Amino acid sequence: MIVLTDEQAITVHRLLTCILLNETYRFADVEDALLWLSPENRQILCPFDGLWSRNLAEAIVRELRNQV
């Protein structure tokens, strides 16, 4: 089970809505959502995890834009 705070849930909802409606959204929200939606017991052990999340978010955004 994934548990989000109210603020996190609102951000994820806004992000997904913007993506579905092809509206502008903040890239930082994509990065945050990837971290929040990771498995509960995941621990950040390395500073490269943030870079990995950003690269993955960029790849997802590229693919979404290519499909439109």
Stockholm file with secondary structure:
# STOCKHOLM 1.0

chainA/1-68         MIVLTDEQAITVHRLLTCILLNETYRFADVEDALLWLSPENRQILCPFDGLWSRNLAEAIVRELRNQV
#=GR chainA/1-68 SS CCCCCHHHHHHHHHHHHHHHTTCCCCHHHHHHHHHHTSCTTCCCCSTHHHHHHHHHHHHHHHHHHHHC
#=GC SS_cons        CCCCCHHHHHHHHHHHHHHHTTCCCCHHHHHHHHHHTSCTTCCCCSTHHHHHHHHHHHHHHHHHHHHC
//
